[in-house]
């Protein structure tokens, strides 16, 4: 679904080259100049490589940029963060131009800005033109959703927007914006949320985390944790501990110490996990929550979103289906319960693919996949609908 770039390949003698989408090796096409001691994946048309006199970049045709650096990161928003031979941080654009102001530190670009530390210890931002903004701070964060959290010279925190305007409110601490809200610690010591218009949520908390999938974990006065949505509404339950939502579910610890999952409607799963019986219980990822029991730590076990537990080969097969949904069509004698879980894993795969795939290609892939599922498993699909 993504644009096909040459991919890194490790050679038998420990060095690296790239393999083209057609299967040809750069080391065969370009010779020794295309063999490196370090290579990265391609990002935005360039890959970082290590040559004899430093780090540099190579394009998809095997052309090396002329600059050499002590270290270099992949391109992001058209710029790569690099460290010069004098140990200053700088930026390289795709035309080979270096932006340098003698930075003591620099982040990568995000939303058009990179936060940097100057030689005198001040922190500020540089834009895509290579210009420094006028403000100077004690500390800075990346831009998120048009704002960056910054610490003023007097120790207070606030936000700066893409027009380099500062929010009027001052805080004891501020996190970045997520889903339109930022968790902030007020001068009183309470936590709350502020939106991009500078308006506060009406509630006050002992602590607050960032929003994920429409909910934020907050600690109430009394020590219990719960969730608040972007409208300021609480879920009905209170917990000893709570984690961020992942793929529609949040892992929570009940007052009796048991662990389970809650969905976005506030419904708790009926299954319970006792911490004394398990080495690990992960958040949902790829449509499944993986866990390992103390009684059989080598056995892979997963929980699906319908509260079914799968282990061993069946669990491994579900991960293979996530990696390649075509694996579903290789299964024989599949029953309704396993088919339902496999479909939920494929659904999550499609959600994840949509985030990074061109819309037209994604919609075509999704339509063909659904058509093939209907063709081969029509009876099972109909059963699930009933």
N, C-alpha and C positions, 0 to 999 in steps of 0.2 A: 504493500500500500504506500510506503514511503518512496521517495526518489532513491534509485539504486546507485550507491557510491561504491568505489573499490573498498574491499574489506581487509583488515589486517590479517596477516598470515605469519606464523612463526616458522622459520626454516629449520632444517635438521641440525644446523650448527649453532643454534641459539640466537641468530639475528632475525630481523623481520623484513617483510616486504608487503606489498598489497596484491590482492587478487581482483581482477576486473570482473564485472558482472558476467562476461562471457567465459570466465574460467581461466583466462591467461594470467600468468604471474608477471608482475613488474620486473622482477629480477631476470626473467627471460627476455622481456621486451626491451628494457632500458639498461640492463647489465648491472655492474657493481654500484653505480650511482643511485640505484633504487633499492639498495640494501641498507638497513638502518639498525642501530642498537636499541632504538625505542620508537614506537609509533602509536598514534591514537586513532580512534575512529574519525571519519570525516564529519565535520560540522560546517554548515553554510559554505560548502564547496572547498574546504581546506582541511588538512590533517596536520597535526603537530608531529614532527620527527626529530630525532637526535642524529646529527652528523658529527664529524670529527671535531669541529670547532664550535659546537653549541647546538641549541635548539632553534628550529626554524619551521617553516610551513611549506607544504607541497600541495599543488592543486590536482585536480582529477586527471590531468594530462601528464603528470610527473614533473612539472616545472617547480623548482625550488625558489622561494623568495630569497633575496640577497642578504637580508639581515640575519644576525646570529644573536642569541640571547642566552642568559644563564638558565632561565626557565620560561615556559610559556603555557598558557591555557588555551582551550579551544575557543573558536570564534563564537561570539554571542552578541546578537543585535548588531552585527557588522564590525565588531571590534574584538580583538584578542588581548587579554591582559598578559603582559610580558615583564620580565625582570632583566634590566640592562646589565652590561658587564660591570658597571660601577655600583650595582646592587639597587639602583633606583627602580621603582615600578613605573611602567608606562603602558601605552596602548598602541596597538598596530591595527591599521585599517586594511581593507582588502586590496587597496592600491599600493600597499607597501609603505605608507606614510606612518611615521611614529609620532604619537602625541606624548610629549614629555614636559613635565613641569617640576621635576625633581621630587616625585612623590615618595614618601617614606612607606606608604602602603596604598593599595588600590583594590577595590572590589571589581567584579565584572559588571558590565552594563545591564541595567534592568529598567524598563520603561523609559529609556532615553537618557538615563543618568547613571554614573558610577560614583560611589562615595570614596573619597580619598583622604589620606592624611599627609599634610605638608611637613616639610623639614622642621618647622617650628612647633609641631605638635598639634596645630589646629586641624580640624576636620571640615571638609566641605564637599562639593559635588562638581564634577566635570560633565559637560554635555557633549553631544555628538559632534559639535563643531570644534571640540577641544578647548572650549572656554570654561574657566572657573566661574561659578556663581559668586555673588558679592558677599554672601553670609559666611561666617566662620563659627564653628561649634566645638564643644568638648568631645562630642561623640555623634555618630550618624549611623543610620540603618539603610538598607536597600529601599528603593521605591516599591510600593505595592499599591495597586489600584489608584494610582495618581498621587499618592502621598508617601512621605518618608518620615519616620520618627527621628527626631534630632534632640540632642541635649545642649541647652544654651550654656553660655559661659558662667551663669550663676547657679548651674546645677539642675535647673528645671528642665523638664521635657515638654516638647510640643511637636507639631507636625509642619512640614513644609510641602507645598503643592508643586505641580509641574511649572507653574508660573513664578516660582520662587517666592511665593507669599507665605507668611507664617500664620498658623492658626492662632486666634486670640487667647485660647485657653492654655494654661500652664499646668503641668502635672508632676507628681513625684516620680512617675515612671510611665512609659508608653510603649506598647508593642505595635507592630505594623497592622495595617488594615487587612481584614479578611472578610469577604462577602459583605462589604459595606460598613463594617464596624471594627473598631480597634479597642482592645482591652487597655484601660488606663487606671493608674493608681492616683487617687486624688490626694490633695495636701492633707486631708483628714486621716489618711491611711486606708480608707475604703477603696474598693475597686468597683468600676462600672464600665460601661461601653459608651463610646462617642461615635457618631456617624460622620460621614464626609461633609455634612453641612455644619458640623460643630454642635449638634444637638445630643444631649445625654439621654441614655436609657434611664427610666425612673428608678430602677432597683439599685441597691448597693450590696456588695459582697465582701467576704473576707479575702477571696482571691478569684481570678477569672482567667480562663484560657481563650485562645483564638476560636473563631467560628469555623466549623467544618461541616459541610453538608447541611447547613441551616441551623446548627445547634452549637452552643458553647458550653463547656463544663465550667460550673461555678461552685465555689465553696460558700455555704451559707454560714451565718453567724450562729455557731453551735457545732460546727465541724463537719456536718454532713455535706455531701456533694449532690448536685442534680444538674439538669440541663435547662437552659433558657433558649428560646428561639429568637429570631430577628425582630419579632413583634413584641418581645418582652414577656412572653408567656412561658411558665414553667411546666415541665412534665410532672406527673402526679407523684412520682417516686423520689425517695431520698436514699442515697447510697453511702457506704463507707468509702468507696473509691469509684471513680468513673473515668473512662478513656474517651477520646474523640471518636466520632462516627467514622466508620470505614465501610464503604459499599452498602450503606443503609442500616448498619448495625453498630452498636456501641457495646464494648465489654464493660461490665459493671460488677462491683462487689456489693452484695447485699449485706444487711445489718447482721445477719447470722454468720457472715464470713464466706458464704458460698459465692461462686462466680457464675454469671450467666451473660446473656446478651439481650439488649433492648432494641426494638426497631424504631423507626421514625414516628410511629403512631403512639409510642409509649408502651407497647406490649412487650412483656418479658417472655423469653423462651422458657419452656417448662423444664428443660434440662438444667442440671446444676453440677458444677465442678467444685470439688473440695480441694483447696490449695495443698493440703497435706498429701494428696494422692497424685499430684501432677507436677512434672518438671517445668512444663511450659504450656501456655494457652495463648495463642496469638490472635491478633485482630483478623477480621475477614480480609482476604487478599486472593484475587483470582477466583472469587466466588466461594471460597472455602476458608474455614478457620482451622488451622493446624494445631494439634496438641500432642503431647507425649506424656505417657503415664510413667510413674516411678516404678511400677511393677513390670513394665516391659518397655524400657526407654528406647530400644532400637526400632520398635514398630511404629510406622507412620500411621497416624490416625487423623481424620479430618471430620469436621462438623459442617454440614451444608445448611442452607438457609431455611430448610424445612425441618430441621432438627434431626435429620438422619446422620448417623455416624458410619463412616466408611474407613476401611483400613487396608493395609497391604497393597495388593495388586489393583484392587478396585479404586483405592485412593490415588495411586500413581497414575492410573488410566485417566482419571478426571483431570489431573494436571496436564497430561498429554493432550487431552481434548481442548483445554484452554489454550495451550501453545499452538495447536493446529486443529481447528474444529472439524477438519476432514477426517480426523481419527474416529469421529463418531460413527462414520459409515463402515468402518472396519469391524465394529462390534457385532457379535452374533448372539442370538437368544437374549436380547436385552429386555429386562422387565420394566414395568411402568414406573416404579419408584426410582430406579437408577436412571432411566431415560429422563425423568423430570429433573433430577439433579444435574444431569449432563446438559440439559437445555438451559438451566440457570447459570451454569458455568459459561456456556457459549454466550448467553445474554450479557454477562459481565465482560467477556472478551470483546464483544461488539461495542459496549459502552467505552471501554478503554481505547479501542481502535479509533473510535469516532473523534476522540480528542486530538489525535495527531495525524489523521488521514485526510486527503482531499475529499470534499463532500461527494462529488460525482462518482469517484472510484469507490468510496465507501458504500454509497447507496447501491451501486451495482453489485458489489461483493455480497452485501447483506441480502439483496433480493435473490441472487442465485443460490446462496446458502439456504435461505428459507424455502425456496422452491425444491431444492434437493431433499431437505428434511421432510417436507410434505410428501414428496414422491416415494421415499423409502419407508417413512414411519408414519404414514397418514393415519393408520388405525390407532396408534398410540397417541398421536396429537389429538385425535377426536375424543379419545377416552379422557384425556386431561382436561378437555374443554367442558366435559359433562359434570 
